[in-house]
Amino acid sequence: MSFFKNESMEKKEFVLERILFEFLEKKRLKLTQLELSRELGVSLSTVNNAIKPLAKMGAVSTGPTGLSVIDAHKIALYWCSARSI
């Protein structure tokens, strides 16, 4: 099942949105790439490509057990810039 209802958003933007939602609304600090991939109906490479810039800027840390949110504000700013908001 695909999560995409808004066709103006790219798949990687949905990944960013889901990370923010899980952190801000559900208070989850740790997620796995596989979990995000399955929930959103996208490939693991799409998830990994979406979080790569976040890891470079220090917004998330990645490891063998998944990813941890470090700075949600940086994720939100990056997502807004990708959306041209």
N, C-alpha and C positions, 0 to 999 in steps of 0.2 A: 504494500500500500504506500503510495506516495503522499507526502505531506503537503505538496505544493498546490496552493490555491491562488496565490498572487503571482501571475506570470511575469510581472515586471521585476521580480526579485530573482537573482541568480541562486543556484543551489548553495554556494558557499555562504551567501548572505543568510540563508535559512539556518545554516550550521551556527553562525555567529549569534543569530537571534535565539536559537535554542539554548546555547551555552549561557547567555545572559538570563533567559527565563529560568533555567534550572538554578542558577546562582541567586538571582534576586527574589524570585517568587517562592522557590522551594528550599532555599538556603542550602543547596548542595554544592560543596566545594570540589568534589572529585567526580569525574565522569570518565567513561571509556570511549575511545573512538568507535569501537564496535557497536556500543549502545547507541551512540548518535547516528551511526550509519543505518542501523536497523530501524530506529524510530522515524528517521526522515526518509528512508527509502533511497539513499544515495550510496555511492561506493565508498569504501574506506579511503581511497586515494583522494576523493573530493573532500572528505573530512580532514584528512591530513594536510591537504593543500590549503584549506581554510584556516587551520590553526597554526601553520608554519609561521606566518607573519606575527601572530600573537605571541608565539614563543620568542621570536627575535626581539620584540619590543618589551619583553618581560611581563606580559599580561597573564600568561599561563606558563606552567612548567609541565613538561611531558616526560613520561617515563614508561617503564614496562607495564605498570599497572593502570595507565591511563593519563589523564591530564588533571591538573589542579588549577583552579582559578586563583590568581594572585592579585590582579587589579581589574575589577569589573569596569571601572571608569575608562581605562585604556581600551578595553574591548568595545565599550559603547562608542567612544570617539572613533575608533577604527571602523566600526560598522556604519556609523553616520557618514564618514568620509567615503566609504565604498558605495553608499546609497545616494550620495550627493545631497544629503539633507541639510 
